[in-house]
Amino acid sequence: MKRFLLGFIVILFSTGIYGQRFDGEGGPPEGKNGYIQGKIMVKGDGPLEYANVALYKRVDSSLVTGTVTDSTGTFELQKVPFGKYYLEMDFVGLKKKRIPKVNVSPDNRKLALGKFFLQEATQNIEGVEVTANRPEVTYKVDKKVVNVDENYTAQGGSAVEVLRKVPSVQVDIEGNVELRGSSSFRVLVDGKPTVLDGSDALQQIPASRIDDIEIITNPSAKYDPEGTAGIINVITKEGRRAGLNGMLKASAGTNESYDASANLNYRLNDKINLKTSLNYRDFNFDMDGINERANFRGDTTSFIDQDMSNTMERSGYSFEGGLDYNITDNSSLTFTGSVGKFGFGFGGRTRIHTYSNPGSSPGYEITSSDNDMNNTYYNLNLDYQNKFNDNGHELDASVYYSGSDDQDLSTRKEFEAESDWDRISSNPFRQRTKENSIEDEVRVKLDYVRPFSGAGKLEAGYQGRYAQNDQHFELQNYQGSQWITDDNFTNNADYYRTIQALYATYTGKLLGIEYQLGLRGEYTDRLLKQETMDENYRIHRFNIFPSAHFTKRFSRKEQLFASYSKRIERPRSWFIDPFRSYMDQYNIRMGNPGLEPEYTDSYEFGYKKTFGKSFATVETYYRQTTNGIDRIQEPGQGNVMIHTFDNIGQENSMGVELMLNTSLYEWWNLNLSGNLYRYSLEGQVVGEDVSRKSNNWNARLNSTFTLPTGTEIQLMSNYRGPSVTAQGERDGFLMTSAALKHSFMSDKLSLTLNGRGLFQETNFEMTSSGPGFETYRFMEREAPIFNFSISYTINNYERERRRGGQSQEPQGEGMPMY
């Protein structure tokens, strides 16, 4: 793949040399050609990035050439033949602007057109407001931007429901998210880190609060390199109109599931803007399944069969507030804070049958469990920005603090039973586990951006992270009339980590090729103080993370791009804690203090073609992971299974991702995407070779129909193919959903009805095996699930357009190409 990437870069340079010969940087080329340059702005918002610029002949309106603006709003048209033209500039949601007379001649070869301001494309026609729609998915060189407003099947759900239809993302029936087959990814909200991790963070964010989701599979060196598969950045809604504006939303669904949110914004004047968000969610669903396990020890095989029936609940609330203050025309302060609670609970009944071969007396028991996990969290953030000019020369500084208190309480009752499952006694054996984790984290960040003449831009900065996590675990048995702590399963551990990072990236253009090169250095100091075992585990480590992005535009409708990045996945605190924590009488959890971080080298190469209102993309990628971290199982005594972690070896994924977005008719939009990749694993688990390979694939089809009445219907189907793991195999499964939306009162009031799992296809099946054991697992989630939601928009609530006319970028942005 390194040779492949190098070859691609050589091809790009060769194409650029063949197609363009310039006499000096930023000037007109030799011969009968000219050069046109200008800048596009949005009044009150600054430079407009990614605006379309097209040049047409005045005589017949034929297209001559085109481009898009860069991060400073600047556009350049080179090698323009002498002639008479007109120029058009447009951007989704803004009014198109035409420059009627643009003449290029020997006496007027270099045209500096100056600045142009585009206005909103909203018009009032007989009291009816008409606004341009944003595309459902926008591709940029380093990310995919998904417009959540167009995703009706996710209404009443969370960010996880939105991601079910997003390219590069897979979601299983339990709501666990993977990015191109990996659960190692980083979640950001408005470019800032979250207290919760991965799927837990995404489950907490209501779909009604989301404007865009950015999928960044190959981030630049400016980003935190945590998460080997990349970054999922959730952009939330924020009003930008004067006065009060916002959105109110509520929904109700099957199995007593409810959701409500209020996003309000009040802009006092040009200097002060106030914003707040309140969210509540209570989502319930049933999950049934079976677990079968066989442990082999000598001539004896021990079996355990479990039949489970559970009800699961995901609930939570959050309150957020913020203040934007423009100190001067070029400097601003933003203060935001939030507090919330995320809960996950499950409980139900399990029938357990144990026996062995050679035979022994079989055992039967019925357990009832109640598991309540609650995480109370809060964070504060202060941002300062100073713009030295309108060309992107700026300094940004931020301080971020977050804290969380995670309280987990699991209670079990065990009843002995007969073979027909009649209880032998009404007096059960009672047991519970209590787990508490208190975490505090401080992040400081300083970013400097310095554009140069032409397309050059230097970005550099410092990032510091300081985290502390205190953990406590205990097992208690109910004896007599009180709970007695079992000292053999009582654990205390403290975890400390400091990460210091410096980075620099340079963006430029050479011979028609836009590029960005980056380098990041990080020093990590980590300490685990295992107080119960009186052991300390400390590491000092320095890592280098390079990145590179290249792109070549052949026309306004075609583009090639390639990128490389190196990333890391560090073990979590409980991954390395060696104390044996009690899960239940058949399962023990313990960490591995010798666990090393896993590293991933990621390469991508892509092509995009636009035709009319449609586009198609082809992306190939190769991801090589060393020191791959995986959950493994080892048989213990009798029917006990030990769950731990290990660096299993090297993992490779090579694949191609396809996407087609087209409007077959004015009333029918079709989006089809698929991902096919070859996965291979070379490594060992408990001394046994687990090398294996598989061809994995998934496909997604989404259709949106707009009826003459304005009612919209959306149908979505998603299939995820089978795959292999370090110790087993997972079968494929299908998910379907549909939604019906109708708007009233000039689109201010909307009603949406949606259903998921329409054909009761939400099943999950998996097998695993290793030295001394075999397991089989089957899970079936409640389906179908229906939800009805209502939303009301106040004063045409819109998201604030930040830097370059786009959604707020994460702290650390990729290379702006188109």
C-alpha positions in Angstrom: 0.0 0.0 0.0 2.9 2.4 0.6 4.1 1.8 -3.0 0.5 2.2 -4.2 0.2 5.6 -2.4 3.6 6.7 -3.7 2.6 5.7 -7.2 -0.7 7.7 -6.9 1.2 10.8 -5.8 3.6 10.5 -8.8 0.6 10.2 -11.1 -1.0 13.3 -9.7 2.3 15.3 -10.1 2.6 14.0 -13.7 -0.9 15.0 -14.5 -0.3 18.5 -13.0 3.0 19.0 -14.9 1.3 17.9 -18.2 -1.8 20.0 -17.7 -0.4 23.3 -16.3 2.7 25.3 -17.0 2.8 28.6 -15.1 5.2 31.5 -15.2 5.3 32.3 -11.5 3.0 31.5 -8.6 -0.4 32.9 -8.6 0.0 34.7 -12.0 -1.3 34.1 -15.5 0.3 31.4 -17.5 2.2 31.9 -20.7 0.4 31.9 -24.0 -3.2 33.0 -24.9 -4.5 32.5 -21.4 -5.6 34.6 -18.4 -6.1 34.3 -14.7 -9.1 35.2 -12.6 -9.1 35.6 -8.8 -11.7 36.7 -6.2 -13.1 36.2 -2.8 -16.6 35.1 -1.6 -18.0 36.2 1.8 -21.2 35.9 3.8 -22.2 39.1 5.5 -21.8 38.7 9.3 -20.2 35.3 8.9 -16.9 35.9 7.1 -15.3 33.9 4.3 -17.4 31.2 2.6 -15.6 27.9 2.0 -16.6 25.4 -0.6 -18.7 27.8 -2.6 -19.1 26.9 -6.3 -17.6 29.2 -9.0 -18.4 28.7 -12.7 -17.2 30.6 -15.8 -19.5 30.6 -18.9 -19.1 32.0 -22.4 -21.4 35.0 -23.0 -22.1 34.0 -26.6 -23.7 30.6 -25.9 -23.6 30.1 -22.1 -21.4 27.1 -22.4 -19.3 26.1 -19.3 -15.6 26.9 -19.7 -14.2 26.0 -16.2 -15.0 26.1 -12.6 -13.7 25.7 -9.1 -14.6 26.1 -5.4 -13.4 28.5 -2.7 -10.8 27.6 -0.2 -10.9 28.1 3.6 -10.3 31.9 3.2 -13.2 32.2 0.6 -10.7 32.7 -2.2 -11.1 31.2 -5.7 -8.7 31.0 -8.7 -9.4 30.2 -12.3 -6.2 29.5 -14.3 -5.5 28.9 -18.0 -8.6 30.9 -19.0 -8.6 31.5 -22.8 -9.0 35.0 -24.0 -12.7 35.8 -24.5 -15.9 37.3 -23.1 -17.6 35.5 -20.2 -19.9 35.8 -17.3 -19.2 34.3 -13.8 -21.7 32.6 -11.4 -21.2 32.0 -7.7 -23.5 29.9 -5.6 -23.7 27.8 -2.4 -26.5 25.6 -1.0 -29.0 27.8 0.9 -27.6 31.1 -0.5 -28.7 33.2 -3.5 -26.7 32.7 -6.7 -24.7 35.7 -7.7 -23.8 36.5 -11.4 -21.1 38.8 -12.7 -22.3 39.6 -16.2 -19.2 40.9 -17.8 -15.8 39.2 -17.3 -13.4 39.9 -20.2 -10.0 38.3 -20.5 -7.6 39.7 -23.2 -3.9 40.3 -23.8 -4.3 43.7 -22.2 -6.4 42.3 -19.3 -4.8 38.9 -18.6 -4.9 39.0 -14.8 -8.3 39.9 -13.2 -8.5 40.6 -9.5 -12.3 40.8 -9.0 -12.2 41.6 -5.3 -14.8 40.5 -2.7 -18.4 39.3 -3.3 -21.1 38.8 -0.7 -23.8 36.1 -1.0 -27.2 36.4 0.8 -29.6 33.8 2.2 -31.8 32.0 -0.4 -34.9 32.5 1.7 -37.8 34.3 -0.1 -41.4 35.2 1.0 -43.9 34.4 -1.7 -47.5 35.3 -0.7 -46.7 34.5 2.9 -45.0 31.1 2.1 -41.4 30.7 3.0 -39.2 28.8 0.6 -35.7 27.7 1.5 -33.2 25.6 -0.3 -32.6 22.0 1.0 -29.2 20.8 1.9 -27.9 17.6 0.4 -28.3 14.4 2.4 -24.6 13.5 2.3 -21.7 15.8 1.3 -18.3 14.4 0.6 -15.2 16.3 1.4 -11.6 15.1 1.1 -11.2 14.1 4.7 -14.8 13.5 5.9 -18.4 12.7 5.0 -21.0 15.2 6.3 -24.5 13.7 6.8 -27.4 16.1 7.0 -29.6 14.7 9.8 -32.6 16.9 9.1 -33.3 14.7 6.1 -33.3 11.4 8.1 -36.9 10.9 9.2 -36.4 7.2 10.1 -34.2 8.3 13.1 -36.8 10.7 14.6 -37.4 9.9 18.3 -34.2 7.9 18.5 -30.5 8.8 19.2 -27.4 9.4 17.2 -27.1 5.7 16.9 -30.3 5.5 14.8 -29.0 8.2 12.5 -25.8 6.3 12.0 -27.7 3.2 10.7 -27.9 4.9 7.3 -24.4 6.6 7.3 -21.7 5.4 4.9 -18.7 3.7 6.6 -20.7 3.0 9.8 -22.3 -0.3 11.0 -24.7 -0.7 13.9 -25.7 -4.0 15.5 -29.1 -4.8 17.1 -27.8 -3.8 20.5 -26.8 -0.3 19.3 -23.1 -1.0 19.3 -21.4 1.1 16.6 -18.4 0.3 14.4 -16.6 2.5 11.9 -15.5 0.4 8.9 -15.6 -2.8 11.0 -13.8 -1.4 14.1 -15.2 -0.2 17.4 -12.0 1.9 18.0 -13.2 5.4 17.1 -13.4 8.7 18.8 -16.6 10.6 19.4 -16.7 14.5 19.5 -19.6 16.8 20.0 -19.2 20.1 18.1 -15.5 19.3 17.9 -15.1 18.8 21.6 -14.5 15.5 23.5 -17.3 13.8 25.4 -17.3 12.4 28.9 -18.8 9.1 27.7 -17.0 6.9 25.1 -18.0 5.4 21.8 -21.5 3.9 21.5 -22.5 5.1 25.0 -21.9 8.8 24.0 -23.9 8.3 20.8 -26.8 6.6 22.6 -27.1 9.7 24.8 -27.5 12.3 22.0 -31.1 12.7 20.8 -31.5 12.7 17.0 -33.6 15.9 17.3 -30.7 17.8 18.6 -28.3 16.9 15.7 -27.8 19.0 12.6 -24.9 17.1 11.0 -22.7 14.1 11.6 -19.1 14.1 10.3 -17.4 10.8 9.6 -13.7 11.3 9.5 -11.8 8.1 8.6 -8.4 9.6 8.1 -7.9 12.7 10.3 -4.9 15.0 9.9 -2.1 15.4 12.5 -4.1 18.3 14.1 -6.6 15.9 15.5 -6.2 13.9 18.7 -4.9 10.5 17.3 -7.0 8.4 19.7 -9.3 5.9 17.9 -7.7 3.8 15.2 -10.7 3.8 13.0 -11.2 7.6 13.0 -13.6 10.1 14.4 -17.4 10.6 14.5 -18.1 14.3 15.1 -21.7 15.3 16.0 -22.7 18.9 15.1 -25.6 20.1 17.1 -28.2 22.7 16.2 -27.7 26.3 17.1 -29.7 29.4 16.0 -28.1 32.2 14.2 -31.1 34.6 13.6 -31.7 37.8 15.6 -34.0 37.5 18.5 -35.5 34.3 19.9 -35.4 31.1 17.7 -35.3 27.4 18.4 -36.9 24.0 18.0 -39.3 22.1 20.4 -39.7 18.4 19.9 -41.4 15.4 21.6 -42.0 11.8 20.7 -43.5 8.6 22.0 -43.0 5.0 21.0 -43.8 1.4 21.7 -42.8 -0.1 25.0 -43.3 3.2 26.9 -40.4 5.0 25.1 -40.4 8.8 25.3 -38.2 11.6 24.1 -38.3 15.4 24.4 -36.0 18.2 23.6 -35.8 22.0 23.5 -33.1 23.9 21.7 -33.4 27.7 22.2 -31.2 30.6 21.0 -31.5 34.3 21.8 -29.3 36.7 19.9 -29.4 40.0 21.8 -27.3 42.0 19.3 -24.1 41.7 17.3 -22.1 41.1 20.4 -24.1 38.8 22.6 -25.7 35.4 21.9 -27.3 33.1 24.5 -28.1 29.5 23.8 -29.5 26.6 25.8 -30.6 23.0 25.2 -32.7 20.6 27.4 -33.0 16.9 26.5 -34.8 14.0 28.1 -34.9 10.4 26.8 -36.3 7.1 28.1 -36.1 4.3 25.6 -37.1 0.7 26.5 -36.9 -2.6 24.5 -37.1 -6.3 25.1 -34.2 -8.7 24.3 -34.4 -12.4 24.5 -31.7 -14.9 23.8 -29.7 -18.1 24.6 -26.1 -18.7 25.7 -24.6 -22.2 25.4 -21.0 -23.0 26.6 -18.9 -26.1 26.9 -15.6 -26.1 28.9 -13.2 -29.0 28.3 -10.9 -30.1 31.1 -9.2 -33.5 30.7 -11.8 -36.2 30.0 -14.6 -34.1 31.4 -16.7 -31.6 29.6 -18.8 -29.1 31.6 -21.9 -27.6 29.9 -24.0 -24.5 30.8 -27.1 -23.6 28.9 -28.8 -20.2 29.6 -32.2 -19.1 28.3 -32.6 -15.3 28.9 -35.5 -12.9 28.8 -34.6 -9.3 29.5 -35.9 -5.8 29.3 -33.4 -3.0 28.6 -33.7 0.7 29.3 -31.6 3.6 28.1 -32.5 6.8 29.7 -31.0 10.2 30.4 -31.3 13.9 30.6 -29.0 16.9 29.9 -29.0 20.6 30.3 -26.6 22.8 28.3 -26.1 26.6 28.3 -23.7 28.9 26.6 -22.8 32.5 25.9 -21.1 33.9 22.8 -19.5 37.4 23.3 -17.8 39.3 20.5 -15.2 41.4 22.2 -14.3 43.2 19.0 -15.0 42.7 15.3 -12.0 40.3 15.3 -12.0 38.6 18.7 -14.6 36.6 20.7 -15.2 34.5 23.8 -17.5 31.5 24.0 -18.4 29.9 27.3 -20.5 26.7 27.5 -21.4 24.2 30.2 -23.5 21.2 30.6 -24.7 18.7 33.2 -26.5 15.4 32.6 -27.2 11.9 33.5 -26.9 8.8 31.4 -28.5 5.6 32.5 -28.5 2.0 31.2 -30.5 -0.7 33.0 -31.5 -4.2 32.2 -33.2 -6.9 34.1 -35.1 -10.1 33.7 -35.1 -13.8 34.1 -32.6 -16.5 33.1 -33.0 -20.2 33.2 -29.7 -22.0 33.8 -29.1 -25.7 33.1 -25.7 -27.2 34.1 -24.4 -30.7 33.5 -21.2 -32.6 32.6 -20.0 -35.5 30.5 -19.0 -38.0 32.0 -22.3 -37.6 33.7 -23.0 -35.9 37.1 -26.2 -34.7 38.6 -27.6 -31.9 36.4 -28.4 -28.6 38.1 -31.3 -26.2 37.4 -31.7 -22.7 38.7 -33.7 -19.6 37.9 -32.0 -16.2 38.3 -33.6 -12.8 38.3 -31.3 -9.8 37.9 -31.6 -6.0 38.1 -28.7 -4.0 36.8 -28.7 -0.3 37.1 -25.8 1.8 35.7 -25.9 5.6 36.1 -23.4 8.1 35.0 -23.7 11.7 36.2 -21.5 14.1 34.2 -20.7 17.7 33.7 -18.3 19.9 31.7 -17.2 23.5 31.2 -15.5 25.0 28.2 -14.0 28.4 27.5 -12.9 29.3 24.0 -11.1 32.4 22.8 -10.6 33.4 19.2 -8.7 36.3 17.7 -8.8 36.9 13.9 -5.9 39.0 12.7 -7.6 39.6 9.4 -10.3 38.2 7.1 -7.9 35.8 5.3 -7.8 33.1 8.0 -4.9 34.4 10.1 -6.0 33.6 13.6 -5.3 32.4 17.1 -7.5 30.1 19.1 -7.3 29.0 22.7 -9.5 26.8 24.8 -9.7 25.2 28.3 -12.0 22.2 28.8 -12.9 20.5 32.1 -15.1 17.5 32.5 -16.1 15.3 35.4 -18.2 12.2 35.8 -19.5 9.9 38.6 -20.3 6.4 37.4 -22.4 4.3 39.8 -23.2 0.7 38.8 -25.3 -1.6 41.0 -26.2 -5.2 39.9 -28.4 -7.4 42.1 -29.0 -11.1 41.5 -31.5 -13.6 43.1 -30.8 -17.3 42.5 -33.5 -19.9 43.0 -32.8 -23.7 42.8 -35.3 -25.4 40.6 -36.6 -28.8 39.4 -36.1 -30.0 35.8 -39.5 -28.6 34.9 -38.4 -25.2 36.3 -40.6 -25.3 39.4 -38.7 -23.5 42.2 -37.6 -25.7 45.0 -37.5 -22.9 47.6 -38.9 -19.4 47.8 -35.8 -18.2 49.7 -33.2 -17.3 47.1 -29.5 -16.7 47.4 -29.0 -13.0 47.0 -25.8 -11.3 45.7 -24.9 -7.8 44.4 -21.9 -6.0 43.0 -21.2 -2.3 43.5 -18.9 -0.4 41.2 -18.0 3.3 41.4 -15.7 5.3 39.1 -15.0 9.0 39.5 -13.2 10.7 36.7 -11.8 14.2 36.2 -10.1 15.6 33.1 -8.7 18.9 32.0 -7.7 19.8 28.4 -5.9 22.9 27.2 -5.4 23.8 23.6 -3.7 26.5 21.6 -4.0 26.7 17.8 -2.3 29.2 15.4 -3.2 29.5 11.7 -1.1 31.6 9.3 -2.1 31.7 5.6 0.5 32.6 3.0 0.3 34.0 -0.5 -1.3 31.6 -2.9 -2.8 28.5 -1.3 -0.2 28.1 1.5 -1.3 27.8 5.1 0.6 26.8 8.3 -1.3 25.5 11.3 0.5 24.7 14.6 -0.4 24.2 18.2 -0.2 22.6 21.6 -2.6 20.2 23.3 -2.5 19.0 26.9 -4.6 16.4 28.6 -4.7 15.6 32.3 -6.9 12.8 33.6 -7.5 11.0 36.9 -9.9 8.1 37.6 -10.6 6.6 41.0 -12.2 3.1 40.9 -13.9 1.0 43.6 -15.5 -2.5 43.3 -17.0 -4.8 45.8 -19.1 -8.0 46.0 -21.7 -8.4 48.7 -23.7 -11.4 49.9 -27.0 -11.2 51.7 -26.8 -13.0 55.0 -29.5 -12.9 57.7 -30.9 -9.4 57.2 -27.9 -7.5 55.9 -25.4 -7.2 53.1 -21.9 -8.6 53.9 -18.9 -7.5 51.9 -16.7 -10.2 50.4 -13.1 -8.9 51.0 -11.8 -11.4 48.3 -13.7 -9.4 45.7 -13.1 -5.8 46.9 -10.9 -3.6 44.8 -9.5 -0.1 44.8 -7.4 1.4 42.1 -6.4 4.9 40.9 -5.5 5.8 37.4 -3.5 8.9 36.2 -2.6 9.9 32.7 -0.9 13.0 31.2 -0.5 13.5 27.5 1.4 16.5 26.0 1.3 17.1 22.3 2.7 19.4 19.7 1.6 19.4 16.0 2.1 21.3 12.8 0.5 21.0 9.4 1.2 22.8 6.1 -1.4 23.1 3.3 -0.3 24.2 -0.2 -0.7 23.7 -3.9 1.9 22.6 -6.4 1.5 21.9 -10.1 -2.3 21.7 -9.7 -2.2 19.4 -6.7 -3.5 20.5 -3.4 -1.7 18.9 -0.4 -1.5 18.9 3.3 1.4 17.4 5.3 1.3 17.1 9.1 3.3 15.8 12.0 2.3 15.3 15.6 4.4 14.3 18.6 2.9 13.1 21.9 4.4 12.2 25.3 2.4 10.0 27.6 2.9 9.5 31.3 0.5 6.8 32.7 0.3 5.4 36.2 -2.1 2.7 37.6 -1.9 2.4 41.4 -3.4 -1.0 42.3 -4.0 -0.3 46.0 -5.6 -3.6 46.9 -2.7 -5.6 45.4 -0.2 -2.9 46.4 1.3 -2.7 42.9 2.1 0.2 40.6 2.2 0.0 36.8 3.7 3.0 35.1 4.8 3.7 31.5 6.5 6.7 29.8 6.1 6.7 26.0 6.7 9.1 23.1 4.9 8.7 19.8 5.1 10.3 16.4 1.9 10.6 14.2 2.4 11.8 10.6 -0.4 12.5 8.2 -0.7 13.4 4.5 -3.6 14.5 2.2 -3.5 15.0 -1.6 -6.1 15.9 -4.1 -6.4 16.7 -7.8 -9.4 18.3 -9.5 -9.7 17.5 -13.2 -12.8 19.5 -13.6 -15.6 21.0 -11.6 -17.2 17.5 -11.6 -14.3 15.1 -11.1 -11.8 14.8 -8.3 -9.2 12.3 -7.1 -7.9 12.3 -3.5 -5.5 10.2 -1.4 -4.6 10.4 2.3 -2.5 8.7 5.0 -2.6 8.9 8.8 -1.2 7.0 11.8 -3.4 6.6 14.9 -3.4 4.9 18.3 -5.9 3.2 20.7 -4.7 3.3 24.3 -6.0 0.7 26.8 -8.7 2.0 29.2 -8.0 1.9 32.9 -10.0 -1.3 33.6 -8.3 -3.0 30.6 -5.1 -3.0 32.5 -6.3 -3.5 36.1 -5.2 -7.1 37.0 -7.7 -7.5 39.9 -10.3 -10.3 39.4 -13.7 -8.6 39.4 -16.8 -10.8 40.0 -19.5 -10.6 37.2 -21.6 -13.6 38.2 -21.0 -17.2 39.4 -20.0 -18.2 35.8 -18.0 -15.1 34.7 -14.9 -13.3 36.1 -13.4 -10.1 34.6 -9.7 -9.1 34.9 -7.4 -6.7 33.2 -3.9 -7.2 31.7 -1.3 -4.7 33.1 1.1 -5.7 30.2 -1.4 -4.5 27.6 0.3 -2.3 24.9 -1.5 0.4 22.8 -2.5 -0.7 19.3 -1.3 1.4 16.3 -3.0 1.7 13.0 -1.5 2.9 9.6 -4.4 4.0 7.4 -4.3 4.7 3.7 -7.2 5.9 1.5 -7.6 6.6 -2.2 -10.9 7.9 -3.7 -12.6 9.3 -6.7 -15.8 11.5 -7.0 -17.9 12.1 -10.1 -20.8 14.6 -10.2 -23.4 14.4 -12.9 -26.3 16.8 -12.8 -27.9 16.6 -9.3 -26.3 13.2 -8.7 -22.9 12.0 -7.6 -21.0 8.8 -7.3 -17.9 8.0 -5.2 -15.4 5.2 -5.0 -13.1 4.9 -2.0 -10.5 2.3 -1.5 -8.7 1.9 1.8 -6.1 -0.2 3.6 -5.8 -0.3 7.4 -2.9 -2.1 9.1 -3.1 -2.5 12.9 -0.3 -3.8 15.1 -0.6 -4.9 18.7 -4.3 -5.3 18.1 -6.3 -5.2 21.4 -9.1 -7.8 21.7 -11.4 -9.2 24.3 -10.5 -12.9 24.9 -12.0 -15.7 27.0 -10.2 -18.3 29.0 -11.8 -21.2 30.9 -11.4 -21.2 34.7 -12.4 -23.8 37.3 -15.6 -25.7 36.5 -18.0 -23.6 34.5 -16.3 -20.3 35.2 -15.1 -18.2 32.3 -12.4 -15.5 32.6 -12.8 -12.4 30.4 -9.7 -10.4 29.8 -7.7 -8.5 27.1 -4.6 -9.2 25.1 -2.5 -7.9 22.2 -3.4 -10.6 19.7 -1.2 -9.6 16.8 -1.7 -7.9 13.4 -5.0 -7.1 11.8 -5.4 -6.0 8.1 -8.4 -4.6 6.3 -8.4 -3.8 2.6 -11.6 -2.7 1.0 -13.7 -0.5 -1.3 -16.6 1.7 -0.4 -19.1 2.8 -3.1 -21.9 5.3 -2.9 -24.4 6.6 -5.4 -26.8 9.5 -4.7 -29.2 10.4 -7.4 -32.6 11.9 -8.0 -34.4 9.6 -10.4 -37.3 12.0 -10.6 -38.0 15.3 -8.9 -40.0 13.4 -6.4 -37.7 10.4 -5.8 -34.2 10.5 -4.3 -32.2 7.3 -4.1 -29.1 6.7 -2.0 -27.2 3.4 -2.4 -24.0 2.6 -0.6 -21.9 -0.5 0.0 -18.6 -1.6 1.6 -16.7 -4.7 0.7 -13.4 -5.5 2.5 -11.0 -8.3 3.1 -10.1 -8.8 6.8 -7.2 -10.9 8.0 -5.8 -11.6 11.4 -2.4 -13.0 12.3 -1.8 -13.6 16.0 -2.0 -15.9 19.0 -4.4 -16.1 22.0 -3.3 -18.1 25.0 -0.5 -19.6 23.0 -2.8 -20.8 20.2 -2.7 -19.6 16.7 -5.9 -17.6 15.8 -4.9 -16.5 12.3 -7.9 -16.3 10.0 -9.4 -14.4 7.1 -12.9 -13.4 5.9 -14.6 -11.4 3.1 -16.9 -8.9 4.8 -19.6 -6.7 3.2 -22.5 -4.5 4.0 -25.0 -2.6 1.8 -27.5 0.2 2.5 -30.4 1.4 0.4 -32.3 4.6 1.2 -35.2 6.0 -0.8 -37.1 9.3 -0.2 -40.3 10.1 -2.0 -41.9 13.6 -2.0 -45.7 13.5 -2.7 -47.5 16.4 -4.4 -49.1 17.2 -1.0 -45.6 17.8 0.5 -45.7 14.6 2.5 -42.4 12.7 2.4 -41.9 8.9 2.7 -38.6 7.4 3.5 -37.6 3.7 3.2 -34.3 2.3 4.4 -32.8 -1.2 4.4 -29.4 -2.1 5.8 -27.7 -5.5 5.6 -24.5 -6.4 7.4 -22.7 -9.5 6.3 -21.0 -12.2 8.4 -17.5 -11.7 9.8 -14.8 -13.4 11.9 -13.4 -12.3 15.3 -10.2 -13.4 17.1 -12.1 -16.3 18.7 -15.2 -16.9 16.6 -17.6 -15.9 13.9 -20.6 -13.6 13.7 -23.5 -14.1 11.3 -25.0 -11.4 9.1 -28.3 -9.6 9.8 -30.8 -7.3 8.1 -32.4 -4.1 9.4 -35.3 -2.2 7.8 -37.1 1.0 8.6 -39.7 3.4 7.2 -41.0 6.9 8.0 -43.8 9.2 7.0 -43.5 13.0 7.5 -45.9 15.8 6.9 -45.4 19.5 7.6 -47.9 22.3 8.4 -47.8 26.0 9.0 -45.1 26.8 6.3 -43.0 23.9 7.6 -42.9 25.2 11.2 -44.9 22.2 12.5 -43.9 18.7 11.5 -45.4 15.3 12.3 -43.4 12.1 11.8 -44.3 8.4 12.1 -41.5 5.9 11.8 -41.0 2.2 12.3 -37.8 0.1 12.7 -37.3 -3.7 12.4 -40.4 -3.9 10.2 -40.0 -7.6 9.4 -38.9 -8.7 12.9 -35.4 -9.4 11.5 -33.4 -8.1 14.4 -31.5 -11.2 15.3 -27.9 -11.6 16.3 -25.9 -15.0 16.2 -22.3 -15.6 17.2 -20.0 -18.6 17.9 -16.6 -18.6 19.6 -14.0 -21.1 20.6 -10.5 -21.4 22.1 -8.3 -23.7 24.1 -10.7 -25.6 26.3 -14.0 -24.0 25.4 -16.8 -23.4 22.8 -19.7 -21.0 23.0 -22.8 -20.1 21.1 -24.9 -17.0 21.5 -28.2 -16.0 19.9 -30.0 -12.7 20.7 -33.4 -11.4 19.4 -34.4 -7.8 19.9 -38.0 -6.6 20.1 -39.4 -5.7 16.7 -41.0 -3.9 15.1 -40.7 -0.6 17.1 -42.9 2.3 16.2 -42.5 6.0 17.1 -44.5 9.2 16.6 -42.9 12.6 17.0 -43.9 16.2 16.7 -41.6 19.2 16.3 -42.2 23.0 16.1 -39.7 25.5 14.8 -39.5 29.0 16.3 -38.5 31.9 14.0 -37.1 29.6 11.2 -34.4 28.1 13.5 -31.1 27.6 11.7 -27.7 26.4 12.6 -25.1 29.1 12.9 -22.7 29.0 10.0 -19.1 29.1 11.4 -15.8 29.5 9.8 -16.0 29.4 6.0 -19.8 29.1 5.9 -19.8 25.5 7.1 -20.7 23.8 10.3 -18.3 24.2 13.2 -15.2 22.2 12.5 -13.8 19.9 15.2 -10.8 21.2 17.0 -8.4 20.2 14.4 -9.6 20.3 10.8 -8.7 18.3 7.7 -7.6 19.8 4.4 -10.4 21.8 2.7 -10.5 20.7 -0.9 -14.0 21.1 -2.3 
